Amino acid sequence: LRHVMGGSRTQRRTYLFMYEPFPGEAFVSLTPERLCRVQGSDLWTEAVAGTWPLADFEKIGETALLASSEKTTNEHQLVGNYIQNQLQQVSEHIKVCDTHILKLKHLVHIKQSYQAIAKKKTGSSKSGGERFDDPFGLTHFFCQHMSPTPAVGGIPLNDARRFISDVEPFDRGYYAAPCGILHSHGSELIVALRSCLVRNQKLLHVYAGAGIVPGSEPSEEYAEISLKMQQFTQAFPVVDNVAELPLVRLKALKELPNMN
C-alpha cells in the first residue's frame, strides 16, 4: 500500500480501499470518485468524468483546458445529467456545485459535486409507509440505480450492460464496484475505479478504463488507460518471467462476483 500511495500530495484527493479475501491477496483501489455519502437524510455524490494528461493542464491551465475539447466536456455532461435525474427521484433541494479540474498524479478530471436532502415519502398507516430518508434504503438506491455509473456502464444502462457482456472477453469482477462503509446512520461508498488484484505483494492484475463517446479516438483512449494504470505499474518492478509464476488463487480472485 505504501508503494501504491507514494508520497504525492495529489494522492490525498483519492480514496484508498482494500479488501483481503485471502491472507496476502487483496483487491486494492485508489480511486478519485465517491459514489455516495449518506448521513441521515443528507446526501452527497459527484460526477468525475472527462480526462486529460496532467501535462495538458500544466501547459494551458484550467479555463483553457475546459474549453479545449467538446468531446471531453460532453462526456462529463452525460454523467452529470444522469446523476441529477436519478437524484430527483429520491431527494429535494439539490445543490449543484461548479465544475472544476481535479488534479491527480498523472492526469486530471472534470469533477462536479452534488448535495441533496432526501424526500420523505410516507405511505398508508397500514403499510407503515416508505421513507426515502432511511440511510439503508438510500444506500441501496445508490447501489441499485447509480452503480455502475454511466462513465463505467454506459447509457442507456441496460443496453450498454448487454453490449459489454457480449463483447468484453473478460469479467470485470470488483472493478468499479461500490465499496466502502455502511453503518447505522449512513454510509460512504466509493467507485472502485483504478484498482488491482495483488498477490504476494508483487504480482498485480491491474484494472482501468476509459469512457467511449462520439469523437473518441482509440489511440487516445488507450493512452488514457495506460496513464490511469501507472499509479500501480510504476510502484512495482517489472517481472520478466511472470508466466512462470504460480497463479494460485488468482483465478479465484478474478472470479469474485461481478459487481457491474
N, C-alpha and C positions, 0 to 999 in steps of 0.2 A: 504493500500500500504506500509506503514511503517513496518507492521508486515511481509509482504512478502519479502521486500527488506532486512530487517535486517541491521546489521552493518558490515557485512563481506566485506572485500575488494574484494573478488573474484566476488561479485555481480556486480562490476564495469565492468566486462568483458561480461555482458549480456545487452540485450535491454529490457526495461520495456515499455509495451504498454497497454493502457486501452481504451476500447470502452464502453460507457454507454448508451445503447438504452433506458433504463427507469431509472428514479431517484432512486438511491440507489442500482441498479442492473447492473452488468457490466461483460464484458468479459475481463480478465486480462491475459497477457502473460509475462513471464520473460524468455526470450529465448537467447541462445548463438549464434544464427545463423542469418546472414543477407542474404536475398535473392538477393538484388542488391542495388547499389548506382549508379545513373546516374547523371552526371554533364556535360551538353552539349554532346559531343561525347566521353567523358571519362567514362569507365565502371569499376565497382568493384563488385566482387561476391566471394563466398567462399564455400568450402566443409567442413562440420562438420559432421563426421560420425565415428563410432568406439568408443566404450565406455569401460572404466574400473572404478571400485570403486577408490576413492581417496586414500584409504589405500594401494592399489597395487602400485600406483605411488610413494607414500612416502616411500614404502619399498624398491623398486629396482631402481627407477629413470627413467628418460625419455628414454634414449637409450635402456636400457634393456627391458623396457615396450613395446616399438615399435617393438622389435624383438621377443616378447614373444608369440604372437598369430597370426598365419597366417589367421585365420578366421576373426579377427578384422581388420587387415590391408587390407585384400581383400575387406571387406565391405566398407572401405573408398575409395579404389581404384575404385570400381564400380561407386561410386558417382562422384569422380574426373574425370574419363574418360567421363562420361555422360556430365558433365558441360563443359569440354573442347570441346567436339564435338558440343554442342549447341552454344557455343561462336563463333566457327569458321564460323557459318552461318551469323553472323552479325558484326563481328569485325576482326581486324588485329592487329599485334604487341601484341600478347597475352603474358603477363609475368606471369609465374607460380612460385609462391613463394615456399620455402621449407616447408615441413610438420613439424608441431611441436605439442606439447601437450598443449591443452587449459585446464587450471586448474580452476574448479568451486568449489562450496562449498562441494558437496558430491561426485563428480565424475570428471573424466577427459575425454576429447575427442581428437581425431586426427583432426587437422584443417589445411587447405591449402587455401591460398588466391590467387585470380586471378585478374589481371589488364589488361585492353584492351582498344583499340581505335576503335570506330565504323567505319565500312566501309561507304564510300559514294557511293551509287548505284543510278545513275540517269538514268531515262528512257527517252522517247521521249519528245520533247518540247511540243507536243500536250497534252500529258497526265500530264505534269507538273513534271513527274519523281517521284521516290521513294527514300527517304533519310533515311538510317538506323541511321543517327546521330540525328534524331529528338527525343528529350527526351521522348515525349509521345509515339511514336512508339516503342522506345527501352524498355520503361517500360512495354508496352503491350506485347512485345516479352517475357520478363522475366516471366510475369504472365501467359502467354499462353503456353510457352514451357519449363519453368524451375520450374513451380509450379503445382502440388506438386513435390518436389524433389524426386529422386529415393529412398532416405532413408525413405520417407514417403509414396510414392505411388507405389514403386516397378519398376522393369524392366522386360519385355517391359511394358511401362506405360499403354497403353490401355488395354492389357490383365490383368495387375495387378489391374486396376481400376474395371474391370468387376468382378474379383475374390473377391475383397474386398467388393463390393456391394452385392455379393451373400452370403458371409459367415459371415460378421460382423453384429451382431444383434442390432446395434445402428447407429445413424447418427453422423458423426464427427463434423458437424456444422462448427464453425470457427477454429477448431483445425488445426494448421499448415497452416492456410491461409496466403496469402501475405497481410501484414498490415503495414501502415506507412504513409509517407507524399509524396504528389505529388505537384510540383509547376511548374512555367513556364519554369524554366531552368533545371529541372531534377526531381529526386525522390530518396527516400531512403526507402526501404521496408524490413521488417523482415519476417522470417518464424516463425509463432506464435506457437512454439512447447510447452514447458512446460507452461500450461495455465489452466485456470479455469473459471467457471461461479460463480459469487459472488452475494449473496442476503443478504440484511440487515447486511452487514459487518460480517457475522458469518456463513452462510450456503454456502458451496463450492461444486461444481461439478467439479472434477479435471480430467484433461486430460494429458496423457503422453503415449509414445510408444517406441518400440524398433524395429530395423531392423532385419528381419529374412533372413538368408543366409545359404548356406551349412555349417554345423558344429555348428549351433545354438542349444543350449540346453534349453528346456522350462523353467526349474527352474532358470537358469542363466538370461534368458530374463525377467522373472517375477521379479527377484531381482533387475535387472537394472531399470525396470519401477518404482518399489517401491522407489528406490533412487531418481529418477527424480521427483517423486511426493512430496518428503519430503520438498522441498522448500516452498510448500503450506501447507502440512499437519502438519508440525512442528510449523507453525506460528499460528495455531488456536487450541483451546482446543477441545477435543472430546465431541460431543453431544450425550447423552445416548438415548434420545427418538426422534431421527431425523425423524422417520416415522410419528410422531405425529405433526411435524411442518407443517404449511400451505405452500404449494409449489406454491403460487400464482405467475404466470408469469414465473416460472422456466421452465415449459413446452414450453412456448413461446420462451424463450431464447434458449432452445435446438433445436427449430425448425427454428432458423435463417438459412439463405441459406448455404448449404453445399459447402464450397469453394474448396473442393478436387474433 
